[in-house]
Every structure is written in structure tokens, then in C-alpha cells.
Amino acid sequence: MDNKELISEMLGKKIWAVVGVSPNHEKVSNHIFRTLVRNNYETYPVNPKYDVIGDGVKCYHSISELPVVPDCVDFVVPPAVTLKHLKELDPAVIKYVWFQPGTYNDEVISYAEEKGFRAVHDGACVMVALKLAHTGSGS
């Protein structure tokens, strides 16, 4: 399956976790979180530094704390942090991971492939993918 097909498949999943969400509305992680919410995805922020990310939205300290199992986990953290969280996931339970630009390196990609995760990377941003999906551009 090519990246375009995988992106389309993942955008069909409705429960997402975003690892690295900041309460700062200027940060990309916050934009990604809000974009998913605006597009009717059930979205959970994950960041051990915060209890709330604004507007009373609870922030979870880890993926294991989430009240549901997400279909997809979107990473918006440095590669070392991505790898740490990825190692805590079971690909039989959470199959889909999205590595935002700057969140992965060769080690992260190798680990994800070795463990059998379905991973979007290669510079693909979920916000751009959602915009293209809604406009029909790029198809």
C-alpha cells in the first residue's frame, strides 16, 4: 500500500490520540489537535507536562491513560520521544501511527516497520491531508 492509500485509510479512522499537544495555540501540536476535533474526530491530547490544554480539555499523561483505545496515534514530539512512546504500544492493539515531520528518524521508522505498525511519514502532515481530503485536491 502506498502512502496516499494509507493516509486515506487512516483518515477514515475516527479515534485519535495526539502525543505532544501543547496548550499554546501557536504550536503546531495544538493546531493539529484542534484541526482533528473540528473535523469531527474523537481526539485525545497526550502530554505528561499538562493536566489541561485549555478550554477545560483534559490532557492525558500517557497513551495508556486514555479512556478508549485510539485507532491512530499522531506524534508531534522529537524522534527520541516518539520512539519511547512507540515502544509502549502494541501494534496488534493500535495499528496506525502518524509521524509528523520532524518526529521521526531512521531508528523510529525501522522500529515501526519491524513491529508491524502501519505508519505514515515522509513529511506528510495530517492537517494538510485533511484539507486535501475535503477539497479533493491532490487526488
VOVEXLO-323588 format. One record per residue (C-alpha): residue number from 1; residue in one letter; x, y, z. Coordinates in Angstrom, 3 decimals, padded with zeros to 6 digits. Layout:
residues N
[NUM a [X Y Z]] ...
This chain:
residues 139
[1 m [000.000 000.000 000.000]] [2 d [001.424 003.390 -000.910]] [3 n [001.456 006.389 001.419]] [4 k [-001.549 008.026 -000.289]] [5 e [-003.717 004.916 000.250]] [6 l [-002.531 004.593 003.855]] [7 i [-003.324 008.257 004.529]] [8 s [-006.820 007.768 003.124]] [9 e [-007.323 004.643 005.250]] [10 m [-006.125 006.413 008.395]] [11 l [-008.319 009.461 007.805]] [12 g [-011.252 007.024 007.864]] [13 k [-010.416 006.114 011.470]] [14 k [-012.292 008.272 013.967]] [15 i [-010.486 007.980 017.326]] [16 w [-007.100 009.707 017.522]] [17 a [-004.507 010.482 020.154]] [18 v [-002.080 013.338 019.577]] [19 v [001.169 012.907 021.502]] [20 g [002.898 016.152 022.389]] [21 v [-000.054 018.550 022.443]] [22 s [000.770 021.941 023.919]] [23 p [-001.766 024.326 025.455]] [24 n [-000.077 027.088 023.412]] [25 h [-002.408 027.845 020.489]] [26 e [000.591 028.945 018.407]] [27 k [002.219 025.497 018.495]] [28 v [001.746 023.037 015.627]] [29 s [000.701 020.302 018.056]] [30 n [-002.221 022.428 019.237]] [31 h [-003.216 023.231 015.639]] [32 i [-003.183 019.514 014.793]] [33 f [-005.310 018.673 017.824]] [34 r [-007.861 021.412 017.068]] [35 t [-007.956 020.516 013.361]] [36 l [-008.808 016.895 014.173]] [37 v [-011.513 017.996 016.642]] [38 r [-013.000 020.451 014.099]] [39 n [-013.128 017.615 011.576]] [40 n [-015.232 015.502 013.951]] [41 y [-012.519 013.135 015.133]] [42 e [-012.712 011.925 018.728]] [43 t [-009.300 013.267 019.723]] [44 y [-007.305 012.902 022.924]] [45 p [-004.303 015.089 023.817]] [46 v [-001.316 013.325 025.378]] [47 n [001.489 015.169 027.141]] [48 p [002.900 014.346 030.593]] [49 k [003.614 018.048 031.219]] [50 y [-000.039 019.146 031.301]] [51 d [-003.292 018.208 033.025]] [52 v [-005.393 020.514 030.834]] [53 i [-004.645 022.047 027.428]] [54 g [-007.162 024.876 027.557]] [55 d [-010.914 025.271 027.377]] [56 g [-011.118 022.649 030.141]] [57 v [-009.860 019.869 027.839]] [58 k [-008.231 017.124 029.904]] [59 c [-004.734 016.198 028.794]] [60 y [-003.552 012.644 029.422]] [61 h [-000.040 011.908 030.620]] [62 s [000.326 008.752 028.516]] [63 i [-001.486 006.752 025.860]] [64 s [-002.199 004.033 028.429]] [65 e [-004.245 006.568 030.474]] [66 l [-006.712 007.222 027.662]] [67 p [-010.330 006.219 028.357]] [68 v [-010.513 004.467 024.964]] [69 v [-008.060 002.769 022.625]] [70 p [-007.318 005.150 019.764]] [71 d [-007.415 003.979 016.159]] [72 c [-004.460 006.223 015.325]] [73 v [-001.692 007.897 017.273]] [74 d [-000.276 011.101 015.802]] [75 f [003.176 012.054 017.058]] [76 v [004.234 015.697 017.401]] [77 v [007.371 015.197 019.509]] [78 p [011.110 014.743 018.865]] [79 p [012.202 011.340 017.474]] [80 a [013.554 010.050 020.820]] [81 v [010.202 010.742 022.491]] [82 t [008.338 009.210 019.550]] [83 l [010.392 006.032 019.889]] [84 k [009.794 005.879 023.656]] [85 h [006.012 006.065 023.184]] [86 l [006.069 003.726 020.191]] [87 k [007.804 001.075 022.292]] [88 e [004.879 001.229 024.746]] [89 l [002.342 000.451 022.005]] [90 d [001.233 -002.962 020.811]] [91 p [000.658 -002.946 017.036]] [92 a [-001.980 -005.653 017.495]] [93 v [-003.986 -003.129 019.554]] [94 i [-003.044 000.216 017.978]] [95 k [-002.016 -000.428 014.405]] [96 y [-001.886 003.082 012.937]] [97 v [000.726 005.730 013.720]] [98 w [001.314 009.055 012.023]] [99 f [004.741 010.645 012.284]] [100 q [004.505 014.382 011.690]] [101 p [007.532 015.998 010.010]] [102 g [010.424 016.206 012.480]] [103 t [009.117 013.464 014.768]] [104 y [010.962 010.512 013.285]] [105 n [014.352 009.331 012.159]] [106 d [015.660 006.095 010.643]] [107 e [015.518 004.340 014.016]] [108 v [011.845 005.255 014.538]] [109 i [010.871 004.134 011.034]] [110 s [012.852 000.884 011.314]] [111 y [011.271 000.075 014.665]] [112 a [007.754 000.829 013.378]] [113 e [008.268 -001.358 010.302]] [114 e [009.880 -004.170 012.295]] [115 k [006.948 -004.263 014.751]] [116 g [004.293 -004.120 012.031]] [117 f [002.793 -000.670 012.593]] [118 r [001.018 000.992 009.676]] [119 a [002.948 004.269 009.640]] [120 v [002.540 007.494 007.692]] [121 h [005.714 009.526 007.424]] [122 d [007.728 011.017 004.542]] [123 g [006.807 014.563 005.538]] [124 a [003.032 014.059 005.491]] [125 c [001.108 016.379 007.824]] [126 v [-002.360 015.333 008.954]] [127 m [-003.661 018.923 008.671]] [128 v [-002.639 019.089 005.003]] [129 a [-004.026 015.598 004.373]] [130 l [-007.390 016.572 005.868]] [131 k [-007.524 019.748 003.799]] [132 l [-006.734 017.818 000.612]] [133 a [-009.303 015.160 001.503]] [134 h [-012.013 017.812 001.904]] [135 t [-011.153 019.812 -001.201]] [136 g [-010.499 016.803 -003.378]] [137 s [-007.171 018.340 -004.398]] [138 g [-004.184 016.157 -004.946]] [139 s [-006.206 013.135 -005.957]] 
